[in-house]
Amino acid sequence: MIYFNMPQVPLRHFGFSARIQAMTPEERALLERTAASVEENNKILRGLRRSNRTAIIMRVVYWIVIIVLSFGAYYLIQPYFDFLTSLGSGGGSSQSQNGSLPDMQQVQNAAQSLKQLLQQQ
């Protein structure tokens, strides 16, 4: 940085007057320290912004992966759920004709059928 040692010069502008004084060595040192600390703060703030942006992007990617994997898992498991629900009462739902839950024999038949299906693959 370049500083000029200026003597006290009267300055007149629009009827107002002011005096410009030369900077003392203490003031210059204070100004240089302040400028250095401002530069350091800017570096720190830029790093914080960059890490914040990275965290937001990673959070979005994380949730996209979770959602895609959930749909993929549903797509892969759906045939097995359809098979189990069709076993309950001959093709409709897993409840018997009178609307109650399936009895023990139907549950055992469904488990046996699932076991056979898994052994085939």
Phi and psi in degrees as a GROMACS rama.xvg file:
@    title "Ramachandran Plot"
@    xaxis  label "Phi"
@    yaxis  label "Psi"
@TYPE xy
-109.065  126.018  ILE-2
-119.799  143.266  TYR-3
-107.142  131.251  PHE-4
-80.553  109.076  ASN-5
-109.931  133.998  MET-6
-72.5532  168.913  PRO-7
-66.3819  116.639  GLN-8
-123.695  128.652  VAL-9
-70.7885  140.957  PRO-10
-124.365  122.21  LEU-11
-119.535  130.08  ARG-12
-151.448  124.243  HIS-13
50.7914  36.863  PHE-14
87.8384  -8.08021  GLY-15
-98.6965  148.331  PHE-16
-126.611  148.553  SER-17
-147.253  162.365  ALA-18
-117.494  130.079  ARG-19
-97.9725  125.768  ILE-20
-111.09  151.239  GLN-21
-67.8543  151.04  ALA-22
-79.0145  133.453  MET-23
-78.7403  161.041  THR-24
-60.7446  -34.9916  PRO-25
-65.753  -41.9437  GLU-26
-65.4626  -39.6982  GLU-27
-63.3121  -43.9708  ARG-28
-63.3425  -40.8887  ALA-29
-63.6857  -41.8852  LEU-30
-64.2373  -41.044  LEU-31
-66.7648  -40.5355  GLU-32
-63.8222  -41.3235  ARG-33
-64.0713  -43.2385  THR-34
-63.0345  -40.3088  ALA-35
-64.849  -42.0124  ALA-36
-70.8312  -30.4992  SER-37
-65.8992  -41.8841  VAL-38
-62.7661  -42.6216  GLU-39
-63.5795  -42.6042  GLU-40
-62.2345  -39.198  ASN-41
-62.0929  -41.6453  ASN-42
-62.0843  -43.5578  LYS-43
-64.7318  -44.0712  ILE-44
-65.7396  -38.001  LEU-45
-63.5089  -40.7378  ARG-46
-62.9878  -41.1338  GLY-47
-63.6954  -42.8392  LEU-48
-62.2998  -43.7136  ARG-49
-63.0687  -44.4763  ARG-50
-68.2245  -32.8967  SER-51
-66.0807  -44.555  ASN-52
-61.272  -42.812  ARG-53
-62.3539  -41.875  THR-54
-63.8075  -40.9462  ALA-55
-64.4498  -44.5774  ILE-56
-62.7768  -42.7881  ILE-57
-65.8849  -35.9444  MET-58
-65.4182  -40.7179  ARG-59
-65.5346  -44.8112  VAL-60
-62.3532  -40.3391  VAL-61
-58.102  -47.8966  TYR-62
-70.9407  -33.369  TRP-63
-64.1901  -42.1866  ILE-64
-62.7154  -43.102  VAL-65
-61.7138  -45.1282  ILE-66
-66.0675  -44.0109  ILE-67
-63.9259  -42.8913  VAL-68
-65.0152  -34.3604  LEU-69
-64.5977  -45.8184  SER-70
-65.6375  -37.8299  PHE-71
-64.6522  -41.5667  GLY-72
-64.8895  -40.5532  ALA-73
-62.6514  -41.5478  TYR-74
-62.9058  -38.2326  TYR-75
-76.7927  -32.6991  LEU-76
-92.0329  -17.4331  ILE-77
-54.4122  -42.6326  GLN-78
-60.04  -35.9016  PRO-79
-68.6004  -40.0694  TYR-80
-64.5222  -41.8224  PHE-81
-62.1566  -40.655  ASP-82
-63.7141  -45.5767  PHE-83
-65.4624  -38.7338  LEU-84
-71.5359  -28.8507  THR-85
-76.2903  -19.5555  SER-86
-73.2702  -25.6599  LEU-87
-55.7218  -59.4711  GLY-88
-133.014  42.9106  SER-89
84.1681  15.5104  GLY-90
132.178  -22.2473  GLY-91
-83.3851  -81.5655  GLY-92
-134.801  -178.268  SER-93
-84.122  -3.06125  SER-94
-93.2332  149.914  GLN-95
-78.4879  -177.668  SER-96
-62.1673  -36.3782  GLN-97
-85.6481  3.364  ASN-98
93.1136  -1.09728  GLY-99
-88.3419  172.123  SER-100
-69.2227  156.952  LEU-101
-64.9497  149.143  PRO-102
-80.7697  179.407  ASP-103
-64.6028  -35.2457  MET-104
-64.725  -40.9792  GLN-105
-66.2675  -38.0766  GLN-106
-65.0823  -42.3818  VAL-107
-65.7529  -39.273  GLN-108
-63.3904  -40.5726  ASN-109
-65.8717  -41.2136  ALA-110
-65.3409  -40.8114  ALA-111
-63.967  -43.0025  GLN-112
-64.2335  -39.987  SER-113
-65.4223  -40.4278  LEU-114
-62.1436  -43.4245  LYS-115
-64.7303  -40.0278  GLN-116
-63.846  -42.1787  LEU-117
-69.5555  -30.2949  LEU-118
-71.5892  -28.9467  GLN-119
-69.5507  -29.2586  GLN-120
